[in-house]
């Protein structure tokens, strides 16, 4: 359920802005936005992820989300 995932990701970001799982939740945000068809938001979130986590093991998967 992409709506529920996006809500939980947003809640996590509010409660734990510098938490250990921030990178994973940022990746989930991109995926949820893609699944919801919110392409412009997903693209911005993807670009922010790649800027903030350039050497992440999730970077390749994030690049592929939403058909990049």
C-alpha positions as MATLAB code, in Angstrom:
seq = 'XXXXXXXXXXXXXXXXXXXXXXXXXXXXXXXXXXXXXXXXXXXXXXXXXXXXXXXXXXXXXXXXXXXX';
ca = [
       0.000    0.000    0.000;
       1.954    3.002   -1.288;
      -0.219    5.540    0.550;
       0.430    3.880    3.903;
       4.132    3.524    3.133;
       4.417    7.206    2.260;
       2.622    8.168    5.484;
       4.974    6.035    7.573;
       8.037    7.380    5.770;
       6.878   10.949    6.422;
       6.214   10.141   10.074;
       9.685    8.626   10.418;
      11.311   11.695    8.838;
       9.504   13.945   11.302;
      10.318   11.855   14.369;
      13.874   10.850   13.451;
      15.339   13.378   10.996;
      18.868   12.003   11.508;
      18.008    8.404   12.369;
      20.004    5.335   11.408;
      17.406    4.267    8.845;
      17.120    7.626    7.069;
      18.706    6.322    3.877;
      16.335    3.363    3.665;
      13.301    5.527    4.356;
      14.421    8.037    1.712;
      14.564    5.175   -0.794;
      11.093    4.021    0.248;
       9.775    7.567   -0.251;
      10.940    7.533   -3.870;
       9.392    4.112   -4.473;
       6.059    5.068   -2.876;
       5.823    8.273   -4.911;
       6.539    6.297   -8.097;
       3.853    3.731   -7.283;
       1.374    6.532   -6.643;
       2.129    8.056  -10.045;
       3.463   11.261   -8.502;
       6.305   11.472  -11.007;
       7.445   15.055  -10.400;
       7.654   14.514   -6.634;
       9.369   11.164   -7.146;
      11.941   12.770   -9.419;
      12.700   15.471   -6.836;
      12.945   12.855   -4.073;
      15.182   10.679   -6.278;
      17.496   13.594   -7.056;
      17.674   14.519   -3.356;
      18.451   10.899   -2.436;
      21.292   10.713   -4.952;
      22.668   14.066   -3.795;
      22.515   13.127   -0.097;
      23.576    9.472   -0.448;
      25.802    9.303   -3.563;
      27.650    6.141   -2.516;
      24.608    4.342   -1.113;
      24.143    0.668   -1.910;
      20.561    1.727   -2.794;
      21.667    4.320   -5.390;
      21.382    2.003   -8.402;
      17.894    0.869   -7.386;
      16.789    4.454   -6.777;
      18.023    5.431  -10.254;
      15.837    2.667  -11.757;
      12.690    3.643   -9.869;
      10.056    5.366  -11.991;
      11.747    4.203  -15.147;
      14.970    6.250  -15.167;
];
